[in-house]
Amino acid sequence: MSKVLIVAAMLVTGPVFAQTPAAPPPAPQTGSAPAQPMTPSPEFMTAAQAFGQCLGGKIGASPATVAPEAASRQALAGCATQKATLQTTFETWVAGPTFPPAGRTEARAQFKAQMDGLETQIASQIRETRAQSATPAPAAPAPAATPTPAPAR
């Protein structure tokens, strides 16, 4: 289940960290310090973690008899409050003064695309996890035969 939790959190936060926001065009060098890399707000990080934990719990509790797509929908529905909080904290972060205005539109588009594709990504992860757990473990090697000691004379 921890793998599902990690994957769920990365589904939501991964693209935001890796690609958001697009860096604005470099400013002419005027002796100022270089721009710092974009770091998500602590509130966003907390909301992303809470959403990922909620998804991980819901997915982990889903019976194997439920289709992956249905399990994904159920998990997302069960985590609607955390998802709403994540969306609100994302918007607050992006609209805030520390976020480069030139990257806001792209960041919002990437976040929306990621959230829109979450159900499909979670269903794929459920299928993969189930396939891995259905694969039998490799057989342990047979123990070596131990010689029987000869009777003492």
C-alpha positions as CSV (number, residue, x, y, z in Angstrom):
1,M,0.0,0.0,0.0
2,S,2.9,2.4,0.6
3,K,3.8,2.1,-3.1
4,V,0.2,3.2,-4.0
5,L,0.5,6.1,-1.5
6,I,3.7,7.3,-3.0
7,V,2.4,7.0,-6.6
8,A,-0.8,8.8,-5.7
9,A,1.1,11.7,-4.2
10,M,3.5,11.8,-7.1
11,L,0.6,11.8,-9.6
12,V,-0.6,15.0,-8.1
13,T,2.6,16.7,-7.2
14,G,5.2,15.4,-9.6
15,P,4.4,17.5,-12.7
16,V,4.0,20.6,-10.5
17,F,7.5,20.2,-9.1
18,A,9.1,19.1,-12.3
19,Q,7.6,21.5,-14.8
20,T,5.7,24.2,-13.1
21,P,6.1,27.1,-13.6
22,A,7.7,27.8,-16.9
23,A,10.6,30.0,-16.2
24,P,10.1,33.6,-17.4
25,P,12.6,34.8,-20.0
26,P,15.9,35.5,-18.4
27,A,16.2,39.1,-17.2
28,P,19.1,41.1,-18.5
29,Q,22.1,40.8,-16.3
30,T,22.2,43.9,-14.1
31,G,24.3,42.6,-11.3
32,S,21.3,41.1,-9.5
33,A,21.3,37.6,-8.0
34,P,20.0,34.8,-10.3
35,A,16.3,33.8,-9.8
36,Q,15.7,31.1,-7.2
37,P,14.1,27.8,-8.4
38,M,10.4,27.6,-7.8
39,T,9.4,25.8,-4.6
40,P,5.8,24.9,-3.8
41,S,4.3,26.5,-0.7
42,P,4.3,24.5,2.5
43,E,0.5,24.6,2.4
44,F,0.4,23.1,-1.0
45,M,2.9,20.4,0.0
46,T,0.8,19.6,3.1
47,A,-2.4,19.4,1.0
48,A,-0.7,17.2,-1.6
49,Q,0.5,14.9,1.1
50,A,-3.0,14.7,2.6
51,F,-4.6,14.0,-0.7
52,G,-2.0,11.3,-1.5
53,Q,-2.5,9.6,1.8
54,C,-6.3,9.7,1.4
55,L,-6.0,8.2,-2.1
56,G,-3.5,5.6,-0.9
57,G,-5.9,4.5,1.9
58,K,-8.9,4.3,-0.3
59,I,-7.1,2.4,-3.0
60,G,-5.5,0.1,-0.6
61,A,-8.9,-0.7,1.0
62,S,-10.5,-1.4,-2.4
63,P,-11.4,-5.1,-2.8
64,A,-9.7,-6.9,-5.7
65,T,-13.2,-7.7,-7.1
66,V,-13.8,-4.0,-7.9
67,A,-12.6,-3.0,-11.4
68,P,-9.6,-0.7,-11.4
69,E,-11.6,2.1,-13.0
70,A,-14.4,1.8,-10.4
71,A,-11.8,1.7,-7.6
72,S,-10.2,4.8,-9.0
73,R,-13.5,6.7,-9.1
74,Q,-14.4,5.6,-5.6
75,A,-11.1,6.7,-4.3
76,L,-11.3,10.1,-5.9
77,A,-14.9,10.5,-4.6
78,G,-13.9,9.5,-1.1
79,C,-11.1,12.1,-1.2
80,A,-13.1,15.0,-2.6
81,T,-12.5,17.2,0.4
82,Q,-8.7,16.7,0.2
83,K,-8.8,17.2,-3.5
84,A,-10.7,20.5,-3.1
85,T,-8.2,21.6,-0.5
86,L,-5.3,20.8,-2.8
87,Q,-6.9,22.8,-5.7
88,T,-7.5,25.8,-3.4
89,T,-3.9,25.7,-2.0
90,F,-2.5,25.3,-5.5
91,E,-4.4,28.4,-6.7
92,T,-3.4,30.4,-3.7
93,W,0.2,29.5,-4.3
94,V,0.1,30.3,-8.0
95,A,-1.8,33.6,-7.5
96,G,0.6,34.6,-4.7
97,P,3.4,37.2,-5.0
98,T,6.2,34.6,-4.9
99,F,5.0,32.9,-8.1
100,P,6.3,34.4,-11.4
101,P,3.3,35.9,-13.2
102,A,4.7,34.7,-16.5
103,G,4.3,31.1,-15.4
104,R,0.9,31.2,-13.9
105,T,-1.1,30.3,-17.0
106,E,1.1,27.3,-17.8
107,A,1.1,26.1,-14.2
108,R,-2.7,26.2,-14.1
109,A,-3.0,24.3,-17.4
110,Q,-0.5,21.6,-16.2
111,F,-2.2,21.2,-12.9
112,K,-5.7,21.0,-14.5
113,A,-4.4,18.4,-17.0
114,Q,-2.9,16.4,-14.2
115,M,-6.0,16.5,-12.1
116,D,-8.2,15.6,-15.2
117,G,-6.0,12.6,-15.9
118,L,-5.8,11.4,-12.3
119,E,-8.6,8.8,-12.6
120,T,-7.0,7.0,-15.5
121,Q,-3.5,7.1,-13.9
122,I,-4.8,5.7,-10.7
123,A,-6.6,2.9,-12.5
124,S,-3.4,2.0,-14.4
125,Q,-1.5,1.9,-11.1
126,I,-4.1,-0.3,-9.5
127,R,-3.9,-2.7,-12.5
128,E,-0.1,-2.8,-12.3
129,T,-0.1,-3.4,-8.5
130,R,-2.7,-6.2,-8.8
131,A,-0.7,-7.8,-11.6
132,Q,2.5,-7.7,-9.5
133,S,0.7,-9.2,-6.5
134,A,-0.9,-11.9,-8.6
135,T,2.5,-13.1,-9.9
136,P,3.6,-16.0,-7.8
137,A,6.8,-15.5,-6.0
138,P,9.8,-17.5,-7.3
139,A,10.1,-20.9,-5.7
140,A,12.7,-21.2,-3.0
141,P,15.6,-23.5,-3.9
142,A,15.2,-27.0,-2.5
143,P,17.3,-27.5,0.6
144,A,20.5,-29.4,0.0
145,A,20.4,-33.0,1.1
146,T,22.3,-33.6,4.2
147,P,24.2,-36.8,4.4
148,T,23.1,-39.2,7.1
149,P,26.0,-39.9,9.5
150,A,27.2,-43.4,9.6
151,P,26.4,-45.3,12.8
152,A,29.1,-45.1,15.4
153,R,31.1,-48.3,16.0
